[in-house]
Amino acid sequence: MLRQWYEIEGTVWSFSDNVDTDQILPGYAMVMPTESMKDYAMAGSACMDFAQKVRGGDIIVGGWNFGCGSSREQAPIALKGAGVGLILAKSFGRIFKRNCINIGLPAMIIDTLSVVKHGSSVRANLLDAVVYVGAGSERVKCKRLSESDLQTLAHGGLINKLREQLGNNKGNF
């Protein structure tokens, strides 16, 4: 559930280390229209029914190197289209994280995964870089996003941010 652009609430979906973009969006799904890619989110992973079960605002928690592999922008697009509201991981593939922020999907580094377990109810505040687990009794700090990244997310992605900065909200550059 999205309250403000910086507040995200949902259920945790846990994944292991080294989840690559082929697991996030398999190559065969690359030929699908953009609006259909969401139906193939995580289809190459151990959780092949993810796209059918994920709910708006749900949170992916990955281990080390989440989103490694190719630089395909379609992988985070599929996750966002499926309803993922936030991705937390110990570390990210650099290009994957940049693609997430650019399309308006928050991706934050979290050091402690022990209390953020699969199926947990989580509320995150991007501005404070804090994740609250359950009723809020467990609190986990994340690495704060840069001001530029927060501004990009506040605008819903890089294209929207640039349009506003250029004073052109009509969609034409």
Backbone as a printed PyTorch tensor [residue, N CA C, xyz], in Angstrom:
tensor([[[  0.8470,  -1.1810,   0.0000],
         [  0.0000,   0.0000,   0.0000],
         [  0.8910,   1.2420,   0.0000]],

        [[  0.5770,   2.1970,  -0.8170],
         [  1.3560,   3.4280,  -0.9200],
         [  0.5590,   4.5550,  -0.2840]],

        [[  1.1230,   5.1450,   0.7820],
         [  0.4540,   6.2600,   1.4620],
         [  0.8930,   7.5690,   0.8220]],

        [[  2.1400,   7.8920,   0.9710],
         [  2.8060,   8.9940,   0.3090],
         [  3.8640,   8.3380,  -0.5640]],

        [[  4.4750,   9.0600,  -1.4420],
         [  5.4800,   8.4420,  -2.3110],
         [  6.6170,   7.8210,  -1.5040]],

        [[  6.8660,   8.3060,  -0.3000],
         [  7.9890,   7.8300,   0.4990],
         [  7.6020,   6.8090,   1.5720]],

        [[  6.3110,   6.4610,   1.6720],
         [  5.8490,   5.4720,   2.6390],
         [  5.2950,   4.2680,   1.8980]],

        [[  5.8480,   3.1140,   2.1850],
         [  5.4440,   1.8940,   1.4850],
         [  5.1160,   0.8370,   2.5150]],

        [[  4.0100,   0.1560,   2.2880],
         [  3.5850,  -0.8900,   3.2120],
         [  3.1770,  -2.1130,   2.4160]],

        [[  3.6610,  -3.2680,   2.8400],
         [  3.3040,  -4.4840,   2.1310],
         [  3.8540,  -5.7220,   2.7960]],

        [[  3.7040,  -6.8170,   2.1160],
         [  4.1710,  -8.1140,   2.5870],
         [  5.5140,  -8.4240,   1.9360]],

        [[  6.3930,  -9.0620,   2.7000],
         [  7.7390,  -9.3720,   2.2290],
         [  7.7550, -10.6490,   1.4010]],

        [[  8.4570, -10.5650,   0.2930],
         [  8.7960, -11.7140,  -0.5580],
         [ 10.3090, -11.8580,  -0.4950]],

        [[ 10.7970, -12.9440,   0.0620],
         [ 12.2380, -13.1330,   0.2420],
         [ 12.8570, -13.9190,  -0.8970]],

        [[ 14.0340, -13.4620,  -1.3010],
         [ 14.8150, -14.1390,  -2.3310],
         [ 16.2570, -14.2390,  -1.8500]],

        [[ 17.0130, -15.1130,  -2.4480],
         [ 18.3820, -15.3920,  -2.0090],
         [ 19.3850, -14.4250,  -2.6360]],

        [[ 20.6480, -14.7800,  -2.5320],
         [ 21.7340, -14.0120,  -3.1450],
         [ 21.7650, -14.2460,  -4.6600]],

        [[ 22.3530, -13.3010,  -5.3640],
         [ 22.6430, -13.4190,  -6.8000],
         [ 21.4180, -13.7010,  -7.6680]],

        [[ 20.3100, -13.0650,  -7.3570],
         [ 19.1310, -13.1620,  -8.2210],
         [ 19.3970, -12.2590,  -9.4190]],

        [[ 19.5280, -12.8790, -10.5850],
         [ 19.8850, -12.0880, -11.7670],
         [ 18.6440, -11.6600, -12.5490]],

        [[ 18.8700, -10.8120, -13.5250],
         [ 17.7460, -10.2610, -14.2830],
         [ 17.0380, -11.3210, -15.1270]],

        [[ 17.6970, -12.4370, -15.4160],
         [ 17.0230, -13.5340, -16.1190],
         [ 16.0120, -14.2350, -15.2170]],

        [[ 16.2660, -14.2380, -13.9220],
         [ 15.2960, -14.7880, -12.9760],
         [ 14.1560, -13.8010, -12.7470]],

        [[ 14.4980, -12.5120, -12.7220],
         [ 13.4880, -11.4780, -12.5010],
         [ 12.5390, -11.3900, -13.6950]],

        [[ 13.0800, -11.4110, -14.8900],
         [ 12.2740, -11.4100, -16.1180],
         [ 12.9930, -12.2680, -17.1530]],

        [[ 12.5330, -13.5080, -17.3270],
         [ 13.2020, -14.4160, -18.2700],
         [ 13.2460, -13.8520, -19.6860]],

        [[ 14.2570, -14.2580, -20.4210],
         [ 14.4660, -13.7790, -21.7780],
         [ 13.2550, -13.9330, -22.6850]],

        [[ 12.5140, -15.0490, -22.5420],
         [ 11.3480, -15.2610, -23.4110],
         [ 10.2740, -14.2050, -23.1990]],

        [[ 10.2560, -13.5540, -22.0420],
         [  9.2410, -12.5310, -21.7640],
         [  9.6110, -11.1780, -22.3560]],

        [[ 10.8240, -11.0620, -22.8530],
         [ 11.2880,  -9.7910, -23.4070],
         [ 10.5250,  -9.3980, -24.6720]],

        [[  9.9060, -10.3480, -25.3320],
         [  9.1620, -10.0470, -26.5580],
         [  7.7300,  -9.6070, -26.2720]],

        [[  7.3210,  -9.6900, -25.0130],
         [  5.9570,  -9.3180, -24.6340],
         [  5.8030,  -7.7950, -24.6390]],

        [[  4.5870,  -7.3170, -24.8800],
         [  4.3600,  -5.8710, -24.7480],
         [  4.6690,  -5.4440, -23.3120]],

        [[  5.1270,  -4.2320, -23.1250],
         [  5.5280,  -3.7420, -21.8030],
         [  4.4510,  -3.9830, -20.7550]],

        [[  3.1960,  -3.7300, -21.0930],
         [  2.1100,  -3.8890, -20.1110],
         [  1.8740,  -5.3390, -19.7160]],

        [[  2.3940,  -6.2960, -20.4710],
         [  2.2370,  -7.7230, -20.1480],
         [  3.4360,  -8.3000, -19.4050]],

        [[  4.5390,  -7.5700, -19.3600],
         [  5.7420,  -8.0890, -18.7040],
         [  5.5170,  -8.3990, -17.2330]],

        [[  4.6160,  -7.6660, -16.5940],
         [  4.3160,  -7.8910, -15.1770],
         [  3.8720,  -9.3240, -14.9120]],

        [[  3.2610,  -9.9530, -15.8860],
         [  2.7710, -11.3210, -15.7340],
         [  3.9040, -12.3430, -15.6730]],

        [[  5.1170, -11.9140, -15.9770],
         [  6.2810, -12.8010, -15.9900],
         [  7.3130, -12.4300, -14.9250]],

        [[  6.9570, -11.4840, -14.0500],
         [  7.8900, -11.0610, -13.0000],
         [  8.2710, -12.2400, -12.1210]],

        [[  9.5490, -12.4470, -11.9570],
         [ 10.1560, -13.4980, -11.1310],
         [  9.8660, -14.9060, -11.6480]],

        [[  9.4260, -15.0190, -12.8890],
         [  9.0840, -16.3310, -13.4530],
         [ 10.2930, -17.2420, -13.6090]],

        [[ 11.4840, -16.6850, -13.6240],
         [ 12.6870, -17.4970, -13.7280],
         [ 13.2850, -17.8600, -12.3730]],

        [[ 12.6080, -17.4710, -11.3020],
         [ 13.1040, -17.7390,  -9.9520],
         [ 12.4190, -18.9690,  -9.3620]],

        [[ 12.7740, -19.2800,  -8.1390],
         [ 12.1430, -20.4000,  -7.4350],
         [ 10.6770, -20.1010,  -7.1260]],

        [[ 10.3000, -18.8380,  -7.1550],
         [  8.9150, -18.4290,  -6.8670],
         [  8.2190, -18.0720,  -8.1860]],

        [[  7.9680, -19.0840,  -8.9930],
         [  7.4400, -18.8570, -10.3410],
         [  6.0310, -18.2900, -10.3640]],

        [[  5.2650, -18.4120,  -9.2700],
         [  3.9020, -17.8810,  -9.2380],
         [  3.8370, -16.4990,  -8.5870]],

        [[  4.9760, -15.8580,  -8.4330],
         [  5.0660, -14.5310,  -7.8200],
         [  4.0970, -13.5390,  -8.4670]],

        [[  4.0980, -13.4550,  -9.7890],
         [  3.2910, -12.4550, -10.4980],
         [  1.7980, -12.6340, -10.2420]],

        [[  1.3700, -13.8450,  -9.9670],
         [ -0.0430, -14.0920,  -9.6950],
         [ -0.4040, -13.7960,  -8.2480]],

        [[  0.5730, -13.8020,  -7.3470],
         [  0.2880, -13.6550,  -5.9200],
         [  0.6750, -12.3080,  -5.3210]],

        [[  1.5810, -11.5810,  -5.9520],
         [  2.0380, -10.3040,  -5.4080],
         [  0.8780,  -9.3070,  -5.3820]],

        [[  0.8770,  -8.4580,  -4.3600],
         [ -0.1480,  -7.4250,  -4.2110],
         [  0.5180,  -6.0550,  -4.2190]],

        [[ -0.2140,  -5.0470,  -4.6110],
         [  0.3240,  -3.6940,  -4.6920],
         [  0.9930,  -3.2630,  -3.4010]],

        [[  2.2250,  -2.7940,  -3.5110],
         [  2.9920,  -2.3350,  -2.3650],
         [  3.8740,  -3.3950,  -1.7510]],

        [[  3.7300,  -4.6460,  -2.1510],
         [  4.5610,  -5.7030,  -1.5790],
         [  6.0320,  -5.3950,  -1.7780]],

        [[  6.8440,  -5.9930,  -0.9150],
         [  8.2520,  -5.6460,  -0.8310],
         [  9.1110,  -6.8730,  -1.0850]],

        [[ 10.0390,  -6.7390,  -2.0130],
         [ 11.0040,  -7.8020,  -2.2740],
         [ 12.2090,  -7.5730,  -1.3730]],

        [[ 12.6540,  -8.6420,  -0.7240],
         [ 13.8800,  -8.6050,   0.0650],
         [ 14.8260,  -9.6290,  -0.5360]],

        [[ 15.9530,  -9.1390,  -0.9950],
         [ 16.9540, -10.0110,  -1.5930],
         [ 18.2260, -10.0030,  -0.7800]],

        [[ 19.1100, -10.9120,  -1.0810],
         [ 20.4020, -10.9800,  -0.4060],
         [ 21.4180, -10.1140,  -1.1120]],

        [[ 22.5930, -10.6720,  -1.3130],
         [ 23.6740,  -9.9710,  -1.9940],
         [ 23.4410,  -9.9830,  -3.5060]],

        [[ 23.7850,  -8.8870,  -4.1530],
         [ 23.8560,  -8.8210,  -5.6120],
         [ 22.5080,  -9.0190,  -6.3060]],

        [[ 21.4440,  -8.4860,  -5.7370],
         [ 20.1240,  -8.6080,  -6.3530],
         [ 20.1050,  -7.8040,  -7.6530]],

        [[ 19.6340,  -8.4190,  -8.7230],
         [ 19.5440,  -7.7450, -10.0160],
         [ 20.8300,  -7.7700, -10.8090]],

        [[ 21.7080,  -8.7050, -10.4970],
         [ 22.9480,  -8.8190, -11.2690],
         [ 22.6260,  -9.3510, -12.6640]],

        [[ 23.6070,  -9.3800, -13.5130],
         [ 23.4090,  -9.9130, -14.8580],
         [ 23.2960,  -8.8180, -15.8810]],

        [[ 22.3750,  -8.9860, -16.7950],
         [ 22.2590,  -8.0380, -17.9050],
         [ 21.7230,  -6.6950, -17.4280]],

        [[ 21.7890,  -5.7260, -18.2870],
         [ 21.3460,  -4.3750, -17.9410],
         [ 19.9110,  -4.1070, -18.3810]],

        [[ 19.1450,  -5.1600, -18.6190],
         [ 17.7980,  -4.9570, -19.1520],
         [ 16.9060,  -4.1490, -18.2060]],

        [[ 16.4350,  -3.0410, -18.7120],
         [ 15.5380,  -2.1690, -17.9600],
         [ 14.1780,  -2.8240, -17.7420]],

        [[ 13.8560,  -3.7860, -18.5680],
         [ 12.5520,  -4.4380, -18.4760],
         [ 12.3720,  -5.2020, -17.1630]],

        [[ 13.4540,  -5.6480, -16.5300],
         [ 13.3320,  -6.4040, -15.2800],
         [ 12.6780,  -5.5570, -14.1860]],

        [[ 13.1820,  -4.3640, -13.8630],
         [ 12.4770,  -3.5630, -12.8650],
         [ 11.1090,  -3.0680, -13.3440]],

        [[ 10.9430,  -2.8730, -14.6420],
         [  9.6390,  -2.4740, -15.1700],
         [  8.6050,  -3.5630, -14.8830]],

        [[  8.9920,  -4.8290, -15.0530],
         [  8.0850,  -5.9450, -14.7690],
         [  7.7290,  -5.9940, -13.2910]],

        [[  8.7090,  -5.7780, -12.4190],
         [  8.4450,  -5.7940, -10.9770],
         [  7.5050,  -4.6680, -10.5700]],

        [[  7.7750,  -3.4770, -11.0720],
         [  6.9100,  -2.3420, -10.7450],
         [  5.5020,  -2.5740, -11.3010]],

        [[  5.4090,  -3.0770, -12.5120],
         [  4.1100,  -3.3590, -13.1120],
         [  3.3260,  -4.4070, -12.3450]],

        [[  4.0360,  -5.3560, -11.7330],
         [  3.3750,  -6.4070, -10.9480],
         [  2.8760,  -5.8790,  -9.6080]],

        [[  3.3510,  -4.7030,  -9.2040],
         [  2.8800,  -4.1070,  -7.9560],
         [  3.9280,  -3.9660,  -6.8720]],

        [[  5.1560,  -4.3700,  -7.1410],
         [  6.2050,  -4.2460,  -6.1280],
         [  6.3850,  -2.7710,  -5.7830]],

        [[  6.3880,  -2.4680,  -4.4840],
         [  6.5170,  -1.0910,  -4.0370],
         [  7.9110,  -0.7100,  -3.6050]],

        [[  8.7500,  -1.7230,  -3.2940],
         [ 10.0850,  -1.4620,  -2.7760],
         [ 10.9150,  -2.7310,  -2.8850]],

        [[ 12.1990,  -2.5560,  -3.1620],
         [ 13.1360,  -3.6790,  -3.1290],
         [ 14.2130,  -3.3430,  -2.1050]],

        [[ 14.4100,  -4.2540,  -1.1700],
         [ 15.4670,  -4.1470,  -0.1720],
         [ 16.4400,  -5.2830,  -0.4210]],

        [[ 17.7270,  -5.0150,  -0.3370],
         [ 18.7170,  -6.0760,  -0.5340],
         [ 20.0100,  -5.6950,   0.1690]],

        [[ 20.8480,  -6.7000,   0.3980],
         [ 22.1750,  -6.4600,   0.9840],
         [ 23.0440,  -5.6810,   0.0010]],

        [[ 22.8870,  -5.9530,  -1.2890],
         [ 23.5590,  -5.1830,  -2.3400],
         [ 22.8180,  -5.4330,  -3.6470]],

        [[ 23.0710,  -4.5660,  -4.6170],
         [ 22.3920,  -4.6290,  -5.9140],
         [ 23.4130,  -4.6490,  -7.0480]],

        [[ 22.9880,  -5.2360,  -8.1700],
         [ 23.7040,  -4.9990,  -9.4050],
         [ 23.5720,  -3.5060,  -9.6900]],

        [[ 24.6740,  -2.8310,  -9.9770],
         [ 24.6730,  -1.3700, -10.1040],
         [ 23.6690,  -0.8520, -11.1240]],

        [[ 23.6610,  -1.4350, -12.2950],
         [ 22.7610,  -0.9560, -13.3500],
         [ 21.3050,  -1.2590, -12.9810]],

        [[ 21.0590,  -2.4040, -12.3680],
         [ 19.6930,  -2.7400, -11.9560],
         [ 19.1560,  -1.6920, -10.9790]],

        [[ 19.9410,  -1.3500,  -9.9700],
         [ 19.4830,  -0.3600,  -8.9900],
         [ 19.2120,   0.9770,  -9.6710]],

        [[ 20.1060,   1.3980, -10.5670],
         [ 19.9170,   2.6630, -11.2740],
         [ 18.6340,   2.6240, -12.1140]],

        [[ 18.3930,   1.4890, -12.7880],
         [ 17.1700,   1.3490, -13.5790],
         [ 15.9330,   1.4250, -12.6920]],

        [[ 15.9930,   0.8210, -11.5120],
         [ 14.8590,   0.8900, -10.5810],
         [ 14.5290,   2.3360, -10.2450]],

        [[ 15.5160,   3.0740,  -9.7870],
         [ 15.2960,   4.4750,  -9.4020],
         [ 14.7840,   5.2660, -10.5990]],

        [[ 15.3640,   5.0450, -11.7670],
         [ 14.9700,   5.7980, -12.9640],
         [ 13.5220,   5.5750, -13.3650]],

        [[ 12.9670,   4.4070, -13.0610],
         [ 11.5530,   4.1650, -13.4000],
         [ 10.6240,   4.4290, -12.2080]],

        [[ 11.1920,   4.8660, -11.0860],
         [ 10.3740,   5.2070,  -9.9270],
         [ 10.1100,   4.0540,  -8.9770]],

        [[ 10.9470,   3.0290,  -9.0050],
         [ 10.8210,   1.8900,  -8.0890],
         [ 11.9390,   1.9790,  -7.0540]],

        [[ 11.6080,   2.2650,  -5.7950],
         [ 12.6540,   2.3910,  -4.7700],
         [ 13.4260,   1.0920,  -4.5650]],

        [[ 14.7360,   1.2090,  -4.4370],
         [ 15.6310,   0.0860,  -4.1670],
         [ 16.6470,   0.5670,  -3.1440]],

        [[ 16.6240,  -0.0550,  -1.9580],
         [ 17.4760,   0.3950,  -0.8610],
         [ 18.3090,  -0.7510,  -0.2980]],

        [[ 19.4880,  -0.4040,   0.1650],
         [ 20.3700,  -1.3750,   0.8030],
         [ 19.9950,  -1.4870,   2.2780]],

        [[ 19.8410,  -2.7250,   2.7180],
         [ 19.5190,  -3.0130,   4.1100],
         [ 20.5890,  -3.9670,   4.6480]],

        [[ 21.1100,  -3.6540,   5.8190],
         [ 22.1870,  -4.4670,   6.3870],
         [ 21.6780,  -5.7060,   7.1130]],

        [[ 20.5840,  -5.5740,   7.8150],
         [ 20.0700,  -6.6680,   8.6470],
         [ 18.8290,  -7.2640,   8.0280]],

        [[ 18.9400,  -8.5110,   7.6120],
         [ 17.7930,  -9.1980,   7.0260],
         [ 17.1370, -10.1670,   8.0040]],

        [[ 17.7560, -10.4000,   9.1530],
         [ 17.2970, -11.4480,  10.0610],
         [ 15.8700, -11.2480,  10.5680]],

        [[ 15.4170, -10.0030,  10.7260],
         [ 14.0540,  -9.7750,  11.2300],
         [ 13.0470,  -9.5370,  10.1050]],

        [[ 13.5360,  -9.3360,   8.8870],
         [ 12.6500,  -9.0800,   7.7470],
         [ 12.4900, -10.4020,   7.0000]],

        [[ 11.5020, -11.1700,   7.3930],
         [ 11.3340, -12.5320,   6.8870],
         [ 10.1830, -12.6260,   5.8850]],

        [[ 10.2500, -13.6440,   5.0570],
         [  9.2020, -13.8990,   4.0660],
         [  7.8310, -13.9210,   4.7500]],

        [[  6.8970, -13.1710,   4.1940],
         [  5.5410, -13.1190,   4.7230],
         [  5.3280, -12.0730,   5.7970]],

        [[  6.3990, -11.4320,   6.2570],
         [  6.2660, -10.3880,   7.2730],
         [  5.5230,  -9.1930,   6.7090]],

        [[  4.8120,  -8.5270,   7.5660],
         [  4.1990,  -7.2600,   7.2100],
         [  5.2220,  -6.1670,   7.5150]],

        [[  5.4650,  -5.3030,   6.5470],
         [  6.5230,  -4.3060,   6.6690],
         [  5.9930,  -2.9380,   6.2500]],

        [[  6.4740,  -1.9230,   6.9490],
         [  6.2120,  -0.5390,   6.5630],
         [  7.5630,   0.1470,   6.4550]],

        [[  7.8010,   0.8380,   5.3590],
         [  9.0870,   1.4930,   5.1370],
         [  8.8820,   2.9830,   4.9210]],

        [[  9.8210,   3.7620,   5.4260],
         [  9.8370,   5.1940,   5.1960],
         [ 11.1540,   5.5170,   4.4960]],

        [[ 11.0630,   5.9070,   3.2320],
         [ 12.2610,   6.1710,   2.4390],
         [ 13.0330,   7.3850,   2.9360]],

        [[ 12.3360,   8.3970,   3.4140],
         [ 13.0160,   9.6100,   3.8680],
         [ 13.8460,   9.3520,   5.1210]],

        [[ 13.3000,   8.5430,   6.0310],
         [ 14.0140,   8.2080,   7.2630],
         [ 14.9310,   7.0110,   7.0900]],

        [[ 14.7970,   6.3010,   5.9760],
         [ 15.5810,   5.0920,   5.6940],
         [ 15.3960,   4.0550,   6.7970]],

        [[ 14.1330,   3.8280,   7.1510],
         [ 13.7970,   2.8860,   8.2150],
         [ 12.7160,   1.9340,   7.7250]],

        [[ 12.8550,   0.6630,   8.1310],
         [ 11.8580,  -0.3610,   7.8580],
         [ 11.3160,  -0.8350,   9.1970]],

        [[  9.9950,  -0.8190,   9.3340],
         [  9.3200,  -1.2900,  10.5420],
         [  8.6910,  -2.6360,  10.2200]],

        [[  8.9900,  -3.6420,  11.0180],
         [  8.5010,  -4.9920,  10.7900],
         [  7.3580,  -5.2770,  11.7520]],

        [[  6.3080,  -5.9370,  11.2380],
         [  5.1600,  -6.2900,  12.0740],
         [  4.4490,  -5.0450,  12.5580]],

        [[  4.1490,  -5.0160,  13.8460],
         [  3.4390,  -3.8820,  14.4410],
         [  4.3670,  -2.7000,  14.6910]],

        [[  5.5790,  -2.7770,  14.2330],
         [  6.5210,  -1.6690,  14.3750],
         [  7.4980,  -1.8490,  15.5140]],

        [[  7.4110,  -2.9810,  16.2180],
         [  8.3160,  -3.2030,  17.3400],
         [  9.7520,  -3.4430,  16.8780]],

        [[  9.9150,  -4.0240,  15.7080],
         [ 11.2470,  -4.2210,  15.1230],
         [ 11.4970,  -3.1020,  14.1230]],

        [[ 12.6300,  -2.4660,  14.2660],
         [ 12.9930,  -1.3420,  13.4020],
         [ 14.3770,  -1.5980,  12.8250]],

        [[ 14.4950,  -1.5040,  11.5020],
         [ 15.7660,  -1.7720,  10.8330],
         [ 16.1300,  -0.5560,   9.9790]],

        [[ 17.3510,  -0.0810,  10.1470],
         [ 17.8360,   1.0460,   9.3430],
         [ 18.3260,   0.5470,   7.9860]],

        [[ 18.1440,   1.3680,   6.9880],
         [ 18.6450,   1.1140,   5.6380],
         [ 19.6460,   2.2010,   5.2920]],

        [[ 20.3790,   1.9860,   4.2210],
         [ 21.2550,   3.0370,   3.7220],
         [ 20.3780,   4.0720,   3.0290]],

        [[ 20.4890,   5.3040,   3.4670],
         [ 19.6450,   6.3680,   2.9220],
         [ 19.9860,   6.6130,   1.4590]],

        [[ 18.9570,   6.8170,   0.6700],
         [ 19.1440,   7.1550,  -0.7340],
         [ 19.6470,   8.5900,  -0.8500]],

        [[ 20.3330,   8.8870,  -1.9360],
         [ 20.8240,  10.2470,  -2.1600],
         [ 19.6440,  11.1960,  -2.3740]],

        [[ 19.8940,  12.4660,  -2.1770],
         [ 18.8470,  13.4770,  -2.4080],
         [ 18.3480,  13.4160,  -3.8410]],

        [[ 19.2600,  13.2250,  -4.7810],
         [ 18.8810,  13.1340,  -6.1870],
         [ 17.9560,  11.9330,  -6.4270]],

        [[ 18.3060,  10.7810,  -5.8310],
         [ 17.4540,   9.5950,  -5.9820],
         [ 16.0870,   9.8150,  -5.3510]],

        [[ 16.0520,  10.4460,  -4.1800],
         [ 14.7640,  10.7300,  -3.5250],
         [ 13.9160,  11.6700,  -4.3740]],

        [[ 14.5440,  12.6610,  -4.9830],
         [ 13.8110,  13.5770,  -5.8640],
         [ 13.2680,  12.8370,  -7.0830]],

        [[ 14.0750,  11.9530,  -7.6400],
         [ 13.6290,  11.1550,  -8.7860],
         [ 12.4260,  10.3110,  -8.4020]],

        [[ 12.4800,   9.6560,  -7.2640],
         [ 11.3530,   8.8350,  -6.7970],
         [ 10.1230,   9.6910,  -6.5090]],

        [[ 10.3220,  10.8700,  -5.9390],
         [  9.1970,  11.7680,  -5.6470],
         [  8.4510,  12.1610,  -6.9150]],

        [[  9.1690,  12.2200,  -8.0350],
         [  8.5620,  12.5720,  -9.3180],
         [  7.9960,  11.3440, -10.0500]],

        [[  8.2380,  10.1640,  -9.5130],
         [  7.7510,   8.9510, -10.1690],
         [  8.7070,   8.4080, -11.2200]],

        [[  9.9200,   8.9180, -11.2450],
         [ 10.9170,   8.4310, -12.1980],
         [ 11.6800,   9.5690, -12.8440]],

        [[ 12.7500,   9.2060, -13.5290],
         [ 13.6600,  10.1940, -14.1110],
         [ 13.0120,  11.0180, -15.2200]],

        [[ 12.2400,  10.3960, -16.0790],
         [ 11.6140,  11.1510, -17.1830],
         [ 10.6890,  12.2300, -16.6240]],

        [[  9.8700,  11.8770, -15.6300],
         [  8.9790,  12.8780, -15.0260],
         [  9.7650,  13.9960, -14.3510]],

        [[ 10.8570,  13.6410, -13.6880],
         [ 11.7000,  14.6410, -13.0330],
         [ 12.2760,  15.6060, -14.0630]],

        [[ 12.7770,  15.0620, -15.1630],
         [ 13.3580,  15.9160, -16.2030],
         [ 12.3050,  16.7940, -16.8610]],

        [[ 11.1340,  16.2400, -17.0810],
         [ 10.0550,  17.0490, -17.6760],
         [  9.7380,  18.2440, -16.7950]],

        [[  9.6560,  18.0200, -15.4940],
         [  9.3620,  19.1370, -14.6010],
         [ 10.5120,  20.1390, -14.5700]],

        [[ 11.7280,  19.6360, -14.5150],
         [ 12.8760,  20.5350, -14.4940],
         [ 12.9720,  21.3760, -15.7630]],

        [[ 12.5580,  20.7780, -16.8780],
         [ 12.5930,  21.5120, -18.1420],
         [ 11.3300,  22.3380, -18.3700]],

        [[ 10.3820,  22.2310, -17.4200],
         [  9.1480,  22.9930, -17.5500],
         [  8.2260,  22.4660, -18.6120]],

        [[  8.3340,  21.1720, -18.9040],
         [  7.5360,  20.5740, -19.9720],
         [  6.8040,  19.3620, -19.4110]],

        [[  5.5820,  19.5350, -19.0030],
         [  4.8060,  18.4480, -18.4400],
         [  3.8880,  17.7910, -19.4640]],

        [[  4.0180,  18.1410, -20.7330],
         [  3.1320,  17.6060, -21.7570],
         [  3.6590,  16.3110, -22.3870]],

        [[  4.8410,  15.8900, -21.9830],
         [  5.3740,  14.6280, -22.5020],
         [  6.2280,  14.7790, -23.7480]],

        [[  6.4500,  15.9930, -24.2170],
         [  7.2920,  16.2030, -25.3890],
         [  8.5870,  16.8610, -24.9710]],

        [[  9.6740,  16.3840, -25.4970],
         [ 10.9690,  16.9870, -25.1880],
         [ 11.3580,  17.9710, -26.2520]]])
